[in-house]
Amino acid sequence: MKRNMSNIDRTIRVVVAALFAYLYFGGIVTGALGIVLVVLAGVFLLTSFVSFCPIYSLFKLSTHKE
């Protein structure tokens, strides 16, 4: 996998994942929407740790400067 995410992109994803987790675990968002937010948070964290976004590769996008 070739890196296709910049450090700023990765940081934004981690912050958004933390926000989603806070909304769910804080009891602000519950039910099906809460589960969706937790799954998205997990995906955002995973993609930010590996610096690769499969959706970016589908559209041949990259925020990483080489």
N, C-alpha and C positions, 0 to 999 in steps of 0.2 A: 504494500500500500504506500503510495506516494503521499506525502503530507500536502493537504490542500486547505488548511486553516491557519490563519494568522494568530498571533498571541492575543490580539484585541478580540478577535472572534471567539477564541477559547475562553477568555475572561468573561465576556458577555454571557456565554452559555452557562458557565459556572454560577454566575450571579442569578440568572433566570432560573436555573435548577434549584438554587437555594430558596428563591422566592416561592416557587411551586411547592417545595417541601414544607416551607413554613405555612403556606396556605392550607395544605392538607393536614399536617400534624398539629397545627394550631386550631383545627376544627372550624376554620372559616369556610372552607369548601369541602363538602362531603359527598358521598354517593358516587355515582358513576363518573361525574366530572372530576372528583377528587382522585379517583383511581387513574383516570387519564392523565392528570397532572403529574402524579407520581411516576407513571411510566415515562412520560416525556422528560421528566427530571432525570431519570436514569439514563435515557438515551442521550440527553445533552451532556451529562457527566462522562459517559463512556466515549462519546465522540470527541469531547474536549481533551480527554486524557490521551487518546491515540492520535490526535491532530488530523483526523480523517473523517470527512462527512460523505457517506455514500450518495446522498441526494446531490451534493455538489458535483460528484463525479458523473452522475447521470446527465447533468446539464453542462458538463465540462466547465465548471466554475472553479475558481480558486481565489482565496483571499490571502494566500501565502505568497510572499515575494521571494523569488528564487535568486 
